[in-house]
Amino acid sequence: MKEKHCQSCGMPMNTEDAVYGANADGSKSEDYCEHCFTNGKFPNEDCTMEQMIEFCIPFVVEANPSMNEAAARECLQEFIPTLKRWRVK
Ligand SMILES: [Zn+2]
């Protein structure tokens, strides 16, 4: 089983309630969520990988109550750099 994640913020995206971003031609992005990708662009284009990690920490803590902030940061520092958006740089 392969879980799908937004390739920018790492948000889990499953097929039913996934909120995929839109390409410039209006089709759905295969890779990014609507928060990260609209109209073929990243609205948060200036965001660095570090900022993305800090931004995601509260969501990871919320989704994983056993995790504290430090553990979430550690986990994201491993995970976020593997995503497509950050690999291409
Ligand atoms: Zn995203």
PDB file of the backbone (N, CA, C, O) and the ligand in Angstrom, with CONECT records:
HET     ZN  A 101       1
ATOM      1  N   MET A   1       0.849  -1.204   0.000  1.00  0.00           N
ATOM      2  CA  MET A   1       0.000   0.000   0.000  1.00  0.00           C
ATOM      3  C   MET A   1       0.878   1.245   0.000  1.00  0.00           C
ATOM      4  O   MET A   1       1.749   1.415   0.853  1.00  0.00           O
ATOM      5  N   LYS A   2       0.635   2.079  -0.942  1.00  0.00           N
ATOM      6  CA  LYS A   2       1.453   3.274  -1.047  1.00  0.00           C
ATOM      7  C   LYS A   2       0.601   4.502  -0.745  1.00  0.00           C
ATOM      8  O   LYS A   2      -0.357   4.804  -1.457  1.00  0.00           O
ATOM      9  N   GLU A   3       0.963   5.191   0.305  1.00  0.00           N
ATOM     10  CA  GLU A   3       0.220   6.389   0.660  1.00  0.00           C
ATOM     11  C   GLU A   3       0.708   7.538  -0.203  1.00  0.00           C
ATOM     12  O   GLU A   3       1.896   7.676  -0.491  1.00  0.00           O
ATOM     13  N   LYS A   4      -0.247   8.351  -0.600  1.00  0.00           N
ATOM     14  CA  LYS A   4       0.124   9.476  -1.444  1.00  0.00           C
ATOM     15  C   LYS A   4       0.216  10.753  -0.614  1.00  0.00           C
ATOM     16  O   LYS A   4      -0.622  11.022   0.247  1.00  0.00           O
ATOM     17  N   HIS A   5       1.234  11.511  -0.893  1.00  0.00           N
ATOM     18  CA  HIS A   5       1.419  12.764  -0.166  1.00  0.00           C
ATOM     19  C   HIS A   5       1.578  13.907  -1.156  1.00  0.00           C
ATOM     20  O   HIS A   5       2.072  13.728  -2.269  1.00  0.00           O
ATOM     21  N   CYS A   6       1.153  15.071  -0.727  1.00  0.00           N
ATOM     22  CA  CYS A   6       1.446  16.264  -1.513  1.00  0.00           C
ATOM     23  C   CYS A   6       2.956  16.382  -1.626  1.00  0.00           C
ATOM     24  O   CYS A   6       3.670  16.258  -0.631  1.00  0.00           O
ATOM     25  N   GLN A   7       3.443  16.621  -2.837  1.00  0.00           N
ATOM     26  CA  GLN A   7       4.882  16.650  -3.073  1.00  0.00           C
ATOM     27  C   GLN A   7       5.501  18.010  -2.757  1.00  0.00           C
ATOM     28  O   GLN A   7       6.621  18.306  -3.173  1.00  0.00           O
ATOM     29  N   SER A   8       4.762  18.826  -2.023  1.00  0.00           N
ATOM     30  CA  SER A   8       5.307  20.093  -1.558  1.00  0.00           C
ATOM     31  C   SER A   8       5.298  20.162  -0.037  1.00  0.00           C
ATOM     32  O   SER A   8       6.327  20.426   0.585  1.00  0.00           O
ATOM     33  N   CYS A   9       4.117  19.921   0.566  1.00  0.00           N
ATOM     34  CA  CYS A   9       3.997  20.051   2.013  1.00  0.00           C
ATOM     35  C   CYS A   9       3.947  18.708   2.721  1.00  0.00           C
ATOM     36  O   CYS A   9       4.060  18.656   3.945  1.00  0.00           O
ATOM     37  N   GLY A  10       3.779  17.620   1.978  1.00  0.00           N
ATOM     38  CA  GLY A  10       3.769  16.297   2.584  1.00  0.00           C
ATOM     39  C   GLY A  10       2.430  15.898   3.181  1.00  0.00           C
ATOM     40  O   GLY A  10       2.326  14.854   3.824  1.00  0.00           O
ATOM     41  N   MET A  11       1.410  16.713   2.976  1.00  0.00           N
ATOM     42  CA  MET A  11       0.086  16.381   3.475  1.00  0.00           C
ATOM     43  C   MET A  11      -0.386  15.067   2.844  1.00  0.00           C
ATOM     44  O   MET A  11      -0.296  14.893   1.628  1.00  0.00           O
ATOM     45  N   PRO A  12      -0.892  14.139   3.677  1.00  0.00           N
ATOM     46  CA  PRO A  12      -1.395  12.894   3.092  1.00  0.00           C
ATOM     47  C   PRO A  12      -2.607  13.172   2.209  1.00  0.00           C
ATOM     48  O   PRO A  12      -3.494  13.936   2.591  1.00  0.00           O
ATOM     49  N   MET A  13      -2.647  12.565   1.048  1.00  0.00           N
ATOM     50  CA  MET A  13      -3.776  12.764   0.137  1.00  0.00           C
ATOM     51  C   MET A  13      -4.278  11.394  -0.280  1.00  0.00           C
ATOM     52  O   MET A  13      -3.569  10.652  -0.960  1.00  0.00           O
ATOM     53  N   ASN A  14      -5.488  11.056   0.119  1.00  0.00           N
ATOM     54  CA  ASN A  14      -6.053   9.805  -0.388  1.00  0.00           C
ATOM     55  C   ASN A  14      -7.040  10.117  -1.498  1.00  0.00           C
ATOM     56  O   ASN A  14      -7.406  11.271  -1.721  1.00  0.00           O
ATOM     57  N   THR A  15      -7.460   9.076  -2.182  1.00  0.00           N
ATOM     58  CA  THR A  15      -8.217   9.298  -3.405  1.00  0.00           C
ATOM     59  C   THR A  15      -9.604   9.896  -3.161  1.00  0.00           C
ATOM     60  O   THR A  15     -10.112  10.630  -4.008  1.00  0.00           O
ATOM     61  N   GLU A  16     -10.223   9.592  -2.016  1.00  0.00           N
ATOM     62  CA  GLU A  16     -11.597  10.060  -1.818  1.00  0.00           C
ATOM     63  C   GLU A  16     -11.692  11.561  -1.529  1.00  0.00           C
ATOM     64  O   GLU A  16     -12.344  12.306  -2.261  1.00  0.00           O
ATOM     65  N   ASP A  17     -11.033  11.989  -0.455  1.00  0.00           N
ATOM     66  CA  ASP A  17     -11.249  13.380  -0.057  1.00  0.00           C
ATOM     67  C   ASP A  17     -10.048  14.256  -0.404  1.00  0.00           C
ATOM     68  O   ASP A  17      -9.875  15.346   0.141  1.00  0.00           O
ATOM     69  N   ALA A  18      -9.249  13.771  -1.292  1.00  0.00           N
ATOM     70  CA  ALA A  18      -8.051  14.523  -1.630  1.00  0.00           C
ATOM     71  C   ALA A  18      -8.409  15.865  -2.255  1.00  0.00           C
ATOM     72  O   ALA A  18      -9.372  15.994  -3.011  1.00  0.00           O
ATOM     73  N   VAL A  19      -7.622  16.824  -1.920  1.00  0.00           N
ATOM     74  CA  VAL A  19      -7.851  18.157  -2.454  1.00  0.00           C
ATOM     75  C   VAL A  19      -6.644  18.511  -3.317  1.00  0.00           C
ATOM     76  O   VAL A  19      -5.694  19.153  -2.870  1.00  0.00           O
ATOM     77  N   TYR A  20      -6.717  18.078  -4.544  1.00  0.00           N
ATOM     78  CA  TYR A  20      -5.588  18.278  -5.443  1.00  0.00           C
ATOM     79  C   TYR A  20      -5.579  19.683  -6.017  1.00  0.00           C
ATOM     80  O   TYR A  20      -6.626  20.285  -6.255  1.00  0.00           O
ATOM     81  N   GLY A  21      -4.393  20.182  -6.229  1.00  0.00           N
ATOM     82  CA  GLY A  21      -4.238  21.483  -6.845  1.00  0.00           C
ATOM     83  C   GLY A  21      -4.557  21.428  -8.329  1.00  0.00           C
ATOM     84  O   GLY A  21      -4.741  20.354  -8.902  1.00  0.00           O
ATOM     85  N   ALA A  22      -4.618  22.610  -8.944  1.00  0.00           N
ATOM     86  CA  ALA A  22      -4.984  22.679 -10.352  1.00  0.00           C
ATOM     87  C   ALA A  22      -3.803  23.114 -11.207  1.00  0.00           C
ATOM     88  O   ALA A  22      -3.053  24.019 -10.842  1.00  0.00           O
ATOM     89  N   ASN A  23      -3.654  22.464 -12.334  1.00  0.00           N
ATOM     90  CA  ASN A  23      -2.675  22.894 -13.326  1.00  0.00           C
ATOM     91  C   ASN A  23      -3.182  24.135 -14.049  1.00  0.00           C
ATOM     92  O   ASN A  23      -4.342  24.522 -13.913  1.00  0.00           O
ATOM     93  N   ALA A  24      -2.294  24.744 -14.816  1.00  0.00           N
ATOM     94  CA  ALA A  24      -2.660  25.973 -15.530  1.00  0.00           C
ATOM     95  C   ALA A  24      -3.830  25.741 -16.490  1.00  0.00           C
ATOM     96  O   ALA A  24      -4.619  26.655 -16.732  1.00  0.00           O
ATOM     97  N   ASP A  25      -3.949  24.536 -17.034  1.00  0.00           N
ATOM     98  CA  ASP A  25      -5.042  24.255 -17.970  1.00  0.00           C
ATOM     99  C   ASP A  25      -6.328  23.797 -17.270  1.00  0.00           C
ATOM    100  O   ASP A  25      -7.296  23.415 -17.928  1.00  0.00           O
ATOM    101  N   GLY A  26      -6.330  23.839 -15.932  1.00  0.00           N
ATOM    102  CA  GLY A  26      -7.533  23.495 -15.192  1.00  0.00           C
ATOM    103  C   GLY A  26      -7.627  22.033 -14.794  1.00  0.00           C
ATOM    104  O   GLY A  26      -8.515  21.655 -14.030  1.00  0.00           O
ATOM    105  N   SER A  27      -6.727  21.211 -15.300  1.00  0.00           N
ATOM    106  CA  SER A  27      -6.724  19.810 -14.891  1.00  0.00           C
ATOM    107  C   SER A  27      -6.161  19.694 -13.479  1.00  0.00           C
ATOM    108  O   SER A  27      -5.530  20.618 -12.966  1.00  0.00           O
ATOM    109  N   LYS A  28      -6.401  18.546 -12.864  1.00  0.00           N
ATOM    110  CA  LYS A  28      -5.936  18.369 -11.492  1.00  0.00           C
ATOM    111  C   LYS A  28      -4.466  17.978 -11.464  1.00  0.00           C
ATOM    112  O   LYS A  28      -4.002  17.179 -12.277  1.00  0.00           O
ATOM    113  N   SER A  29      -3.754  18.550 -10.525  1.00  0.00           N
ATOM    114  CA  SER A  29      -2.362  18.158 -10.339  1.00  0.00           C
ATOM    115  C   SER A  29      -2.306  16.765  -9.733  1.00  0.00           C
ATOM    116  O   SER A  29      -3.097  16.436  -8.849  1.00  0.00           O
ATOM    117  N   GLU A  30      -1.386  15.956 -10.201  1.00  0.00           N
ATOM    118  CA  GLU A  30      -1.203  14.622  -9.650  1.00  0.00           C
ATOM    119  C   GLU A  30      -0.369  14.667  -8.377  1.00  0.00           C
ATOM    120  O   GLU A  30      -0.394  13.732  -7.577  1.00  0.00           O
ATOM    121  N   ASP A  31       0.352  15.734  -8.199  1.00  0.00           N
ATOM    122  CA  ASP A  31       1.409  15.742  -7.192  1.00  0.00           C
ATOM    123  C   ASP A  31       1.172  16.659  -6.000  1.00  0.00           C
ATOM    124  O   ASP A  31       1.699  16.416  -4.915  1.00  0.00           O
ATOM    125  N   TYR A  32       0.384  17.709  -6.196  1.00  0.00           N
ATOM    126  CA  TYR A  32       0.316  18.735  -5.164  1.00  0.00           C
ATOM    127  C   TYR A  32      -1.109  18.990  -4.677  1.00  0.00           C
ATOM    128  O   TYR A  32      -2.079  18.824  -5.416  1.00  0.00           O
ATOM    129  N   CYS A  33      -1.207  19.399  -3.407  1.00  0.00           N
ATOM    130  CA  CYS A  33      -2.518  19.724  -2.853  1.00  0.00           C
ATOM    131  C   CYS A  33      -2.920  21.147  -3.258  1.00  0.00           C
ATOM    132  O   CYS A  33      -2.107  21.920  -3.765  1.00  0.00           O
ATOM    133  N   GLU A  34      -4.179  21.464  -3.024  1.00  0.00           N
ATOM    134  CA  GLU A  34      -4.687  22.774  -3.463  1.00  0.00           C
ATOM    135  C   GLU A  34      -4.055  23.932  -2.685  1.00  0.00           C
ATOM    136  O   GLU A  34      -4.034  25.067  -3.163  1.00  0.00           O
ATOM    137  N   HIS A  35      -3.535  23.639  -1.473  1.00  0.00           N
ATOM    138  CA  HIS A  35      -2.903  24.701  -0.699  1.00  0.00           C
ATOM    139  C   HIS A  35      -1.563  25.094  -1.308  1.00  0.00           C
ATOM    140  O   HIS A  35      -1.133  26.244  -1.218  1.00  0.00           O
ATOM    141  N   CYS A  36      -0.921  24.122  -1.924  1.00  0.00           N
ATOM    142  CA  CYS A  36       0.430  24.347  -2.432  1.00  0.00           C
ATOM    143  C   CYS A  36       0.438  24.742  -3.898  1.00  0.00           C
ATOM    144  O   CYS A  36       1.400  25.352  -4.366  1.00  0.00           O
ATOM    145  N   PHE A  37      -0.609  24.409  -4.628  1.00  0.00           N
ATOM    146  CA  PHE A  37      -0.544  24.528  -6.081  1.00  0.00           C
ATOM    147  C   PHE A  37      -1.887  24.950  -6.642  1.00  0.00           C
ATOM    148  O   PHE A  37      -2.856  24.195  -6.559  1.00  0.00           O
ATOM    149  N   THR A  38      -1.961  26.141  -7.212  1.00  0.00           N
ATOM    150  CA  THR A  38      -3.179  26.571  -7.882  1.00  0.00           C
ATOM    151  C   THR A  38      -2.795  27.216  -9.210  1.00  0.00           C
ATOM    152  O   THR A  38      -1.815  27.956  -9.298  1.00  0.00           O
ATOM    153  N   ASN A  39      -3.585  26.923 -10.237  1.00  0.00           N
ATOM    154  CA  ASN A  39      -3.356  27.560 -11.526  1.00  0.00           C
ATOM    155  C   ASN A  39      -1.963  27.297 -12.100  1.00  0.00           C
ATOM    156  O   ASN A  39      -1.407  28.139 -12.805  1.00  0.00           O
ATOM    157  N   GLY A  40      -1.411  26.137 -11.795  1.00  0.00           N
ATOM    158  CA  GLY A  40      -0.104  25.781 -12.329  1.00  0.00           C
ATOM    159  C   GLY A  40       1.060  26.422 -11.601  1.00  0.00           C
ATOM    160  O   GLY A  40       2.201  26.349 -12.057  1.00  0.00           O
ATOM    161  N   LYS A  41       0.772  27.058 -10.457  1.00  0.00           N
ATOM    162  CA  LYS A  41       1.837  27.752  -9.734  1.00  0.00           C
ATOM    163  C   LYS A  41       1.787  27.444  -8.237  1.00  0.00           C
ATOM    164  O   LYS A  41       0.764  26.998  -7.718  1.00  0.00           O
ATOM    165  N   PHE A  42       2.885  27.684  -7.564  1.00  0.00           N
ATOM    166  CA  PHE A  42       2.909  27.613  -6.115  1.00  0.00           C
ATOM    167  C   PHE A  42       2.598  28.996  -5.550  1.00  0.00           C
ATOM    168  O   PHE A  42       3.394  29.918  -5.726  1.00  0.00           O
ATOM    169  N   PRO A  43       1.449  29.163  -4.869  1.00  0.00           N
ATOM    170  CA  PRO A  43       1.155  30.481  -4.280  1.00  0.00           C
ATOM    171  C   PRO A  43       2.204  30.861  -3.238  1.00  0.00           C
ATOM    172  O   PRO A  43       2.473  32.042  -3.020  1.00  0.00           O
ATOM    173  N   ASN A  44       2.786  29.865  -2.608  1.00  0.00           N
ATOM    174  CA  ASN A  44       3.815  30.119  -1.597  1.00  0.00           C
ATOM    175  C   ASN A  44       5.198  29.886  -2.184  1.00  0.00           C
ATOM    176  O   ASN A  44       6.047  29.230  -1.581  1.00  0.00           O
ATOM    177  N   GLU A  45       5.403  30.427  -3.352  1.00  0.00           N
ATOM    178  CA  GLU A  45       6.602  30.168  -4.126  1.00  0.00           C
ATOM    179  C   GLU A  45       7.914  30.537  -3.411  1.00  0.00           C
ATOM    180  O   GLU A  45       8.941  29.887  -3.602  1.00  0.00           O
ATOM    181  N   ASP A  46       7.857  31.577  -2.598  1.00  0.00           N
ATOM    182  CA  ASP A  46       9.072  32.046  -1.922  1.00  0.00           C
ATOM    183  C   ASP A  46       9.426  31.228  -0.691  1.00  0.00           C
ATOM    184  O   ASP A  46      10.482  31.410  -0.086  1.00  0.00           O
ATOM    185  N   CYS A  47       8.541  30.342  -0.342  1.00  0.00           N
ATOM    186  CA  CYS A  47       8.730  29.528   0.855  1.00  0.00           C
ATOM    187  C   CYS A  47       9.976  28.654   0.705  1.00  0.00           C
ATOM    188  O   CYS A  47      10.165  28.001  -0.322  1.00  0.00           O
ATOM    189  N   THR A  48      10.810  28.647   1.723  1.00  0.00           N
ATOM    190  CA  THR A  48      11.970  27.755   1.701  1.00  0.00           C
ATOM    191  C   THR A  48      11.588  26.418   2.322  1.00  0.00           C
ATOM    192  O   THR A  48      10.529  26.276   2.934  1.00  0.00           O
ATOM    193  N   MET A  49      12.458  25.459   2.152  1.00  0.00           N
ATOM    194  CA  MET A  49      12.188  24.148   2.727  1.00  0.00           C
ATOM    195  C   MET A  49      12.104  24.232   4.250  1.00  0.00           C
ATOM    196  O   MET A  49      11.257  23.582   4.863  1.00  0.00           O
ATOM    197  N   GLU A  50      12.969  25.023   4.853  1.00  0.00           N
ATOM    198  CA  GLU A  50      12.934  25.201   6.312  1.00  0.00           C
ATOM    199  C   GLU A  50      11.598  25.783   6.767  1.00  0.00           C
ATOM    200  O   GLU A  50      11.016  25.335   7.754  1.00  0.00           O
ATOM    201  N   GLN A  51      11.124  26.787   6.034  1.00  0.00           N
ATOM    202  CA  GLN A  51       9.840  27.401   6.379  1.00  0.00           C
ATOM    203  C   GLN A  51       8.707  26.391   6.235  1.00  0.00           C
ATOM    204  O   GLN A  51       7.776  26.365   7.040  1.00  0.00           O
ATOM    205  N   MET A  52       8.799  25.570   5.208  1.00  0.00           N
ATOM    206  CA  MET A  52       7.771  24.551   5.009  1.00  0.00           C
ATOM    207  C   MET A  52       7.768  23.569   6.173  1.00  0.00           C
ATOM    208  O   MET A  52       6.707  23.172   6.654  1.00  0.00           O
ATOM    209  N   ILE A  53       8.947  23.180   6.621  1.00  0.00           N
ATOM    210  CA  ILE A  53       9.044  22.260   7.761  1.00  0.00           C
ATOM    211  C   ILE A  53       8.398  22.887   8.999  1.00  0.00           C
ATOM    212  O   ILE A  53       7.604  22.242   9.683  1.00  0.00           O
ATOM    213  N   GLU A  54       8.741  24.146   9.285  1.00  0.00           N
ATOM    214  CA  GLU A  54       8.167  24.816  10.461  1.00  0.00           C
ATOM    215  C   GLU A  54       6.649  24.937  10.337  1.00  0.00           C
ATOM    216  O   GLU A  54       5.917  24.773  11.312  1.00  0.00           O
ATOM    217  N   PHE A  55       6.198  25.224   9.130  1.00  0.00           N
ATOM    218  CA  PHE A  55       4.772  25.368   8.874  1.00  0.00           C
ATOM    219  C   PHE A  55       4.020  24.060   9.130  1.00  0.00           C
ATOM    220  O   PHE A  55       2.890  24.071   9.619  1.00  0.00           O
ATOM    221  N   CYS A  56       4.646  22.954   8.800  1.00  0.00           N
ATOM    222  CA  CYS A  56       3.975  21.648   8.888  1.00  0.00           C
ATOM    223  C   CYS A  56       3.964  21.063  10.296  1.00  0.00           C
ATOM    224  O   CYS A  56       3.125  20.217  10.605  1.00  0.00           O
ATOM    225  N   ILE A  57       4.884  21.501  11.151  1.00  0.00           N
ATOM    226  CA  ILE A  57       5.018  20.892  12.490  1.00  0.00           C
ATOM    227  C   ILE A  57       3.689  20.811  13.252  1.00  0.00           C
ATOM    228  O   ILE A  57       3.333  19.734  13.731  1.00  0.00           O
ATOM    229  N   PRO A  58       2.942  21.925  13.379  1.00  0.00           N
ATOM    230  CA  PRO A  58       1.686  21.824  14.145  1.00  0.00           C
ATOM    231  C   PRO A  58       0.698  20.804  13.578  1.00  0.00           C
ATOM    232  O   PRO A  58      -0.042  20.173  14.333  1.00  0.00           O
ATOM    233  N   PHE A  59       0.682  20.641  12.259  1.00  0.00           N
ATOM    234  CA  PHE A  59      -0.243  19.682  11.650  1.00  0.00           C
ATOM    235  C   PHE A  59       0.172  18.248  11.963  1.00  0.00           C
ATOM    236  O   PHE A  59      -0.667  17.379  12.201  1.00  0.00           O
ATOM    237  N   VAL A  60       1.483  18.021  11.957  1.00  0.00           N
ATOM    238  CA  VAL A  60       1.979  16.681  12.276  1.00  0.00           C
ATOM    239  C   VAL A  60       1.694  16.351  13.745  1.00  0.00           C
ATOM    240  O   VAL A  60       1.295  15.232  14.068  1.00  0.00           O
ATOM    241  N   VAL A  61       1.899  17.325  14.624  1.00  0.00           N
ATOM    242  CA  VAL A  61       1.636  17.115  16.051  1.00  0.00           C
ATOM    243  C   VAL A  61       0.145  16.830  16.267  1.00  0.00           C
ATOM    244  O   VAL A  61      -0.230  15.962  17.055  1.00  0.00           O
ATOM    245  N   GLU A  62      -0.679  17.573  15.559  1.00  0.00           N
ATOM    246  CA  GLU A  62      -2.118  17.380  15.692  1.00  0.00           C
ATOM    247  C   GLU A  62      -2.552  15.990  15.207  1.00  0.00           C
ATOM    248  O   GLU A  62      -3.404  15.342  15.813  1.00  0.00           O
ATOM    249  N   ALA A  63      -1.948  15.555  14.107  1.00  0.00           N
ATOM    250  CA  ALA A  63      -2.309  14.255  13.542  1.00  0.00           C
ATOM    251  C   ALA A  63      -1.692  13.094  14.319  1.00  0.00           C
ATOM    252  O   ALA A  63      -2.179  11.965  14.251  1.00  0.00           O
ATOM    253  N   ASN A  64      -0.619  13.375  15.055  1.00  0.00           N
ATOM    254  CA  ASN A  64       0.070  12.334  15.819  1.00  0.00           C
ATOM    255  C   ASN A  64       0.243  12.789  17.264  1.00  0.00           C
ATOM    256  O   ASN A  64       1.293  13.319  17.628  1.00  0.00           O
ATOM    257  N   PRO A  65      -0.785  12.585  18.087  1.00  0.00           N
ATOM    258  CA  PRO A  65      -0.754  13.119  19.454  1.00  0.00           C
ATOM    259  C   PRO A  65       0.422  12.605  20.296  1.00  0.00           C
ATOM    260  O   PRO A  65       0.792  13.224  21.294  1.00  0.00           O
ATOM    261  N   SER A  66       0.998  11.488  19.896  1.00  0.00           N
ATOM    262  CA  SER A  66       2.125  10.963  20.664  1.00  0.00           C
ATOM    263  C   SER A  66       3.421  11.717  20.348  1.00  0.00           C
ATOM    264  O   SER A  66       4.437  11.522  21.014  1.00  0.00           O
ATOM    265  N   MET A  67       3.376  12.563  19.347  1.00  0.00           N
ATOM    266  CA  MET A  67       4.590  13.246  18.904  1.00  0.00           C
ATOM    267  C   MET A  67       4.657  14.659  19.468  1.00  0.00           C
ATOM    268  O   MET A  67       3.665  15.387  19.429  1.00  0.00           O
ATOM    269  N   ASN A  68       5.800  15.050  19.985  1.00  0.00           N
ATOM    270  CA  ASN A  68       5.948  16.446  20.380  1.00  0.00           C
ATOM    271  C   ASN A  68       6.566  17.233  19.224  1.00  0.00           C
ATOM    272  O   ASN A  68       6.872  16.680  18.169  1.00  0.00           O
ATOM    273  N   GLU A  69       6.738  18.526  19.448  1.00  0.00           N
ATOM    274  CA  GLU A  69       7.200  19.387  18.377  1.00  0.00           C
ATOM    275  C   GLU A  69       8.578  18.988  17.855  1.00  0.00           C
ATOM    276  O   GLU A  69       8.821  18.989  16.648  1.00  0.00           O
ATOM    277  N   ALA A  70       9.468  18.651  18.770  1.00  0.00           N
ATOM    278  CA  ALA A  70      10.829  18.276  18.379  1.00  0.00           C
ATOM    279  C   ALA A  70      10.831  17.000  17.543  1.00  0.00           C
ATOM    280  O   ALA A  70      11.566  16.887  16.563  1.00  0.00           O
ATOM    281  N   ALA A  71       9.998  16.044  17.944  1.00  0.00           N
ATOM    282  CA  ALA A  71       9.919  14.786  17.198  1.00  0.00           C
ATOM    283  C   ALA A  71       9.330  15.019  15.818  1.00  0.00           C
ATOM    284  O   ALA A  71       9.765  14.425  14.832  1.00  0.00           O
ATOM    285  N   ALA A  72       8.331  15.896  15.762  1.00  0.00           N
ATOM    286  CA  ALA A  72       7.713  16.210  14.472  1.00  0.00           C
ATOM    287  C   ALA A  72       8.713  16.896  13.551  1.00  0.00           C
ATOM    288  O   ALA A  72       8.762  16.603  12.356  1.00  0.00           O
ATOM    289  N   ARG A  73       9.504  17.800  14.096  1.00  0.00           N
ATOM    290  CA  ARG A  73      10.499  18.508  13.282  1.00  0.00           C
ATOM    291  C   ARG A  73      11.520  17.523  12.727  1.00  0.00           C
ATOM    292  O   ARG A  73      11.889  17.584  11.554  1.00  0.00           O
ATOM    293  N   GLU A  74      11.962  16.627  13.576  1.00  0.00           N
ATOM    294  CA  GLU A  74      12.949  15.632  13.169  1.00  0.00           C
ATOM    295  C   GLU A  74      12.403  14.783  12.022  1.00  0.00           C
ATOM    296  O   GLU A  74      13.092  14.513  11.039  1.00  0.00           O
ATOM    297  N   CYS A  75      11.160  14.376  12.177  1.00  0.00           N
ATOM    298  CA  CYS A  75      10.502  13.553  11.183  1.00  0.00           C
ATOM    299  C   CYS A  75      10.368  14.316   9.859  1.00  0.00           C
ATOM    300  O   CYS A  75      10.626  13.765   8.789  1.00  0.00           O
ATOM    301  N   LEU A  76       9.965  15.578   9.942  1.00  0.00           N
ATOM    302  CA  LEU A  76       9.782  16.383   8.731  1.00  0.00           C
ATOM    303  C   LEU A  76      11.115  16.683   8.051  1.00  0.00           C
ATOM    304  O   LEU A  76      11.185  16.773   6.825  1.00  0.00           O
ATOM    305  N   GLN A  77      12.153  16.835   8.837  1.00  0.00           N
ATOM    306  CA  GLN A  77      13.468  17.111   8.253  1.00  0.00           C
ATOM    307  C   GLN A  77      13.981  15.926   7.448  1.00  0.00           C
ATOM    308  O   GLN A  77      14.806  16.084   6.548  1.00  0.00           O
ATOM    309  N   GLU A  78      13.485  14.738   7.781  1.00  0.00           N
ATOM    310  CA  GLU A  78      13.809  13.554   6.995  1.00  0.00           C
ATOM    311  C   GLU A  78      12.914  13.472   5.760  1.00  0.00           C
ATOM    312  O   GLU A  78      13.355  13.103   4.672  1.00  0.00           O
ATOM    313  N   PHE A  79      11.659  13.824   5.960  1.00  0.00           N
ATOM    314  CA  PHE A  79      10.632  13.540   4.965  1.00  0.00           C
ATOM    315  C   PHE A  79      10.518  14.606   3.867  1.00  0.00           C
ATOM    316  O   PHE A  79      10.490  14.278   2.680  1.00  0.00           O
ATOM    317  N   ILE A  80      10.454  15.874   4.266  1.00  0.00           N
ATOM    318  CA  ILE A  80      10.220  16.958   3.295  1.00  0.00           C
ATOM    319  C   ILE A  80      11.275  16.987   2.170  1.00  0.00           C
ATOM    320  O   ILE A  80      10.906  17.185   1.012  1.00  0.00           O
ATOM    321  N   PRO A  81      12.553  16.798   2.465  1.00  0.00           N
ATOM    322  CA  PRO A  81      13.536  16.839   1.366  1.00  0.00           C
ATOM    323  C   PRO A  81      13.359  15.742   0.321  1.00  0.00           C
ATOM    324  O   PRO A  81      13.926  15.836  -0.768  1.00  0.00           O
ATOM    325  N   THR A  82      12.592  14.716   0.628  1.00  0.00           N
ATOM    326  CA  THR A  82      12.376  13.646  -0.356  1.00  0.00           C
ATOM    327  C   THR A  82      11.253  13.988  -1.330  1.00  0.00           C
ATOM    328  O   THR A  82      11.066  13.284  -2.322  1.00  0.00           O
ATOM    329  N   LEU A  83      10.513  15.040  -1.066  1.00  0.00           N
ATOM    330  CA  LEU A  83       9.373  15.391  -1.912  1.00  0.00           C
ATOM    331  C   LEU A  83       9.841  16.073  -3.195  1.00  0.00           C
ATOM    332  O   LEU A  83      10.881  16.729  -3.236  1.00  0.00           O
ATOM    333  N   LYS A  84       9.049  15.895  -4.219  1.00  0.00           N
ATOM    334  CA  LYS A  84       9.425  16.331  -5.568  1.00  0.00           C
ATOM    335  C   LYS A  84       9.771  17.830  -5.652  1.00  0.00           C
ATOM    336  O   LYS A  84      10.738  18.222  -6.306  1.00  0.00           O
ATOM    337  N   ARG A  85       8.973  18.639  -4.988  1.00  0.00           N
ATOM    338  CA  ARG A  85       9.193  20.072  -5.097  1.00  0.00           C
ATOM    339  C   ARG A  85      10.588  20.484  -4.618  1.00  0.00           C
ATOM    340  O   ARG A  85      11.197  21.397  -5.177  1.00  0.00           O
ATOM    341  N   TRP A  86      11.082  19.815  -3.596  1.00  0.00           N
ATOM    342  CA  TRP A  86      12.343  20.206  -2.975  1.00  0.00           C
ATOM    343  C   TRP A  86      13.527  19.459  -3.557  1.00  0.00           C
ATOM    344  O   TRP A  86      14.672  19.885  -3.404  1.00  0.00           O
ATOM    345  N   ARG A  87      13.259  18.355  -4.219  1.00  0.00           N
ATOM    346  CA  ARG A  87      14.338  17.576  -4.836  1.00  0.00           C
ATOM    347  C   ARG A  87      14.888  18.238  -6.079  1.00  0.00           C
ATOM    348  O   ARG A  87      16.069  18.091  -6.391  1.00  0.00           O
ATOM    349  N   VAL A  88      14.039  18.972  -6.800  1.00  0.00           N
ATOM    350  CA  VAL A  88      14.455  19.511  -8.101  1.00  0.00           C
ATOM    351  C   VAL A  88      15.462  20.644  -7.981  1.00  0.00           C
ATOM    352  O   VAL A  88      16.150  20.965  -8.950  1.00  0.00           O
ATOM    353  N   LYS A  89      15.556  21.249  -6.813  1.00  0.00           N
ATOM    354  CA  LYS A  89      16.469  22.390  -6.657  1.00  0.00           C
ATOM    355  C   LYS A  89      17.919  21.926  -6.673  1.00  0.00           C
ATOM    356  O   LYS A  89      18.830  22.745  -6.554  1.00  0.00           O
TER     357      LYS A  89
HETATM  358 ZN    ZN A 101       0.647  20.693  -0.221  1.00  0.00          ZN2+
END
